[in-house]
């Protein structure tokens, strides 16, 4: 059992018993290996369902927007940054939350493990420090956990929560010397036609299920632009122009707001690396304004403010 599991259960038991919260948003074991699923605990006798492990990749901040009750929530580094943004955008109040901060060593990418297994069916997956043990009916593999992390976790530089009420463990060392934008620069170096083909190929398999949008903690518009009918901005078919419009406009809506939590890629049933869109804008915001989304609770995001000395080099 992970050390955080006992601490989460103890905190949930205490907060519910003292009626300081109406519920606790956390994780419980999923029904298949390598998936821990979100759960909302309302009663103290349910806290033993709560767990923590390297399969808690879902961003729980997605369940906070427009809440009216008072909740406790388990928050990784990226979750906490989304909470900061939701506070800045008035989607929830700080006094509604008890944040249980979880310093994070990265989440396991189940798709990478499945690819390694080449069709073998995993029945159990457990972690032991730097190792990941996956077993089935006729195999027992011990893997290097670091090699099977989600791509966003491998380059994460904010593993510790930036905002919390209780910290579940000692802060973990932040990764240094990480090149977050190597892939972005590679695309930037392409010529126009090559870059256009790159993104056309990237989204060619998109089925417009909108799982990426639905999983994102910052996609909370009452009516998304793709669902508007008066006027209709995007068609309802799989026409490539409409698919392209969806991905490009959604990316621009995330400029200065994306924490690179990986929720979009994790949710995509077609395994499209949609972070290629948002990472480019993350890079631009950082270079133009020196800003990283959700890192500083005070103040306003750069695209939410005006300064006479705002960079305007992009205006020709």
Number of C-alpha atoms within 10 A of each C-alpha: 11 13 12 19 18 17 19 27 21 14 18 30 20 14 19 21 14 10 12 16 19 17 21 30 22 27 27 21 19 13 9 12 17 26 21 22 18 19 16 20 24 16 14 19 11 13 22 16 15 25 22 22 24 20 23 23 25 24 23 26 24 19 14 22 18 12 12 10 12 19 23 24 26 25 29 31 28 29 28 30 29 30 31 23 25 24 16 18 14 12 16 20 18 14 8 17 20 20 23 27 26 26 23 23 23 25 22 25 22 17 15 14 19 14 10 12 15 8 8 14 15 20 13 14 18 17 18 11 10 11 14 21 15 21 19 13 10 8 12 13 13 14 16 13 20 16 16 20 22 22 20 19 23 17 19 23 18 21 23 26 22 22 22 21 11 15 20 20 15 9 14 13 13 13 13 9 7 11 10 16 14 10 12 16 12 10 17 12 10 12 9 11 8 12 15 13 10 14 16 15 11 14 18 15 14 19 14 18 11 15 16 21 20 15 22 23 25 22 16 15 7 7 8 11 15 17 14 12 10 6 8 11 14 18 16 12 11 14 11 13 12 17 21 18 15 19 21 13 13 19 21 13 14 19 22 24 25 25 28 21 25 23 23 23 23 22 18 20 13 14 13 18 15 19 20 17 19 24 21 18 20 24 19 15 20 14 11 14 14 10 17 19 24 27 19 15 16 9 9 14 21 20 11 10 9 8 7 5 6 11 10 8 7 6 5 4
